[in-house]
Amino acid sequence: MLLLDRWGTVMAHPKTANFPEHARRSETREGHPGPEAGTLTLRDEADEALMLLYQQGEVRAFEILLTRHRRPVFNFILRFVRSRELAEDLLQETFLRVIKGAENYRRKAKFTTWLYTIARNLCVDQSRRAKHRRAQSLDAPLSKGDAGNSGTLLDVVPGTEMGSDRKAVSQQLHQTLHKAISSLSEEQREVFLMREFLDMPFKQISDVVGVPENTVKSRMRYALEKLRLELDEYKDLAKALP
């Protein structure tokens, strides 16, 4: 996903032309002059500070945000929509909306809350449009390309080298886990993914999905209970893994 190359002209903020050259380079540490040192300094900035710099026309601030967050956002979207091709499209749309909405960004909440709200809303909209279609099989290719080059949802979970018997058990567990996650309601699944895969605190999840924190905790509790019931019969298989 060469998103930086694909968006080379899109990332240029309207204010860049009026942004002073010395500011675009950013302050450098003493003894380390030059634009590269400025980039290193930018990389130490918090997300919120980078977004404010991008508002002022500092394009490299957006490049750092994109590099920092595109993979976790992509993984979140992929687990939500279960289509690699669609996830790539929604990832691009997510960051395009960050660009378009940069002027309206205010440092009232964490940047990741704003970012994942955009990504989550795009996923929900897509899910609603696709409800009339048959759900994609877990072992079907994730993209419509050549079957030999297409992965499946199971490929999202990184594997480790192991014997053929253990590998078969691991694959069975992964498949069962993803089927169980897919069987959750949309409201429960999004909370589970944000909590377990993104390690978000409940308060931040509450801000993203727009419901009270207690409601988020209730959805998580129901999700865990359903997953426990779905996976209970596989607990002995799990013990066989290294």
ABEGO torsion letter per residue (X at the ends): XBAAAAAAAAABBAAAAABBAAAAAEBBBBGBBEAAAAAAAAAABBAAAAAAAAAAGBAAAAAAAAAAAAAAAAAAAAAAAGBAAAAAAAAAAAAAAAAAAAAABBBABBAAAAAAAAAAAAAAAAAAAAAABBBBBAABBABABBAAABBBAAAABBBBBBBAAAAAAAAAAAAAAAAAAAABBAAAAAAAAAAAAAGBBAAAAAAAAGBBAAAAAAAAAAAAAAAAAAAAAAAAAAAABX
